[in-house]
Amino acid sequence: MPNKVEFNNDYPEITKSDEYYKIALDLIPAQTQTLAKGTGQNIKGVAPKFLQKGKGAHVWDVDGNEYIDYTMGVGPLSLGYAYDKVDEAIKEQLKEGITFSMPHPLEVEVAELIHRIVPNAESIRYSRGGADVVSGAVRVSRAYTGKNKVLCCGYHGWHDWYISITDRNKGIPQSIQDMTFTFNYNDIQSVIDSIDDDTACIVLEPFVFEEPKDNFLQKLRDVCTKNGIVLVFDEMWTGFRISLGGAQEYFGIKADLACFSKAIANGMPLSVLTGKKEIMSLLDKDVFFFNTFGGETLSLAAAKATINEMIEKKCSDLFS
Ligand SMILES: Cc1ncc(COP(=O)(O)O)c(C=O)c1O
């Protein structure tokens, strides 16, 4: 008998989950497309392995057990599963088409919304996943400064420049690894000690587990300005979450570039790079940052509905 969400002492029956998992073991390396969704994250023999559907904050696994999903799709479900207003927007757009041969007005409409909300969004570009836009930020920072090294703090996705410094870096040339360095959050001296004349950008999650102490973000801003280094906020978790305008709005610090994904489209795969015009204008021609699905409309329709719903629910003073 499948579980319901209520206190109970029984472990859920997860036979179908295990059947899918057995097939995946043979066919799908790591059995997941997102590390944080894999079986290594949960209790073996107890947690389900495959989810079937969700509504609000609840999900049901393939065996019919119901759970409260505290991870919410590892970040993207900002409003909740199957949120009516967002789903309606997707369905309406679906009737008209998904991907077109020319830009679609939604690209402009969502850009206008983001421009009003995100403090540094003088200029806006889209992509599909978080790693895309952080990598775009690194590339354009290098082009803008004419420097090579990157200083980072936190997780920033699967691309070479970042994963090269982790212990899962097989397949990445040493020369790439030699250009990325880390620093400790809330430790401005570790930043000062790590930068040099070849540092192009500092990339960080504005906050993760600890809040910024002793004016850390402002000090970081000052170090970057003084040394001609591009400050990049990776706002995958903070954007459209700690406040509508993300950490920049919440802490009152402007980054040169900022990267968003996850919460912006309530589960649809959209990422956004925002920044100062002076830097972003390099994306006109000199720095290549284009992809086939960059203007896919279902995700943009979802983002427009998600952001408007957040505005309507007064998630920010900007619109009061
Ligand atoms: C802070 C941060 N940056 C970048 C990424 C990479 O995003 P994606 O997995 O969409 O490429 C993630 C993903 O979890 C993240 O948490």
PDBQT file of the ligand as one rigid body, heavy atoms in Angstrom, charges set to zero:
ROOT
HETATM    1  C1  LIG A 401      25.810  27.913  -7.764  1.00  0.00    +0.000 C 
HETATM    2  C2  LIG A 401      25.668  27.103  -9.011  1.00  0.00    +0.000 A 
HETATM    3  N1  LIG A 401      26.274  27.529 -10.121  1.00  0.00    +0.000 NA
HETATM    4  C3  LIG A 401      26.180  26.834 -11.278  1.00  0.00    +0.000 A 
HETATM    5  C4  LIG A 401      25.471  25.663 -11.345  1.00  0.00    +0.000 A 
HETATM    6  C5  LIG A 401      25.399  24.918 -12.625  1.00  0.00    +0.000 C 
HETATM    7  O1  LIG A 401      24.100  24.961 -13.144  1.00  0.00    +0.000 OA
HETATM    8  P1  LIG A 401      23.606  23.824 -14.148  1.00  0.00    +0.000 P 
HETATM    9  O2  LIG A 401      23.631  22.549 -13.405  1.00  0.00    +0.000 OA
HETATM   10  O3  LIG A 401      22.216  24.268 -14.537  1.00  0.00    +0.000 OA
HETATM   11  O4  LIG A 401      24.521  23.859 -15.320  1.00  0.00    +0.000 OA
HETATM   12  C6  LIG A 401      24.822  25.178 -10.202  1.00  0.00    +0.000 A 
HETATM   13  C7  LIG A 401      24.076  23.914 -10.233  1.00  0.00    +0.000 C 
HETATM   14  O5  LIG A 401      23.648  23.371  -9.262  1.00  0.00    +0.000 OA
HETATM   15  C8  LIG A 401      24.933  25.917  -8.989  1.00  0.00    +0.000 A 
HETATM   16  O6  LIG A 401      24.359  25.494  -7.860  1.00  0.00    +0.000 OA
ENDROOT
TORSDOF 0
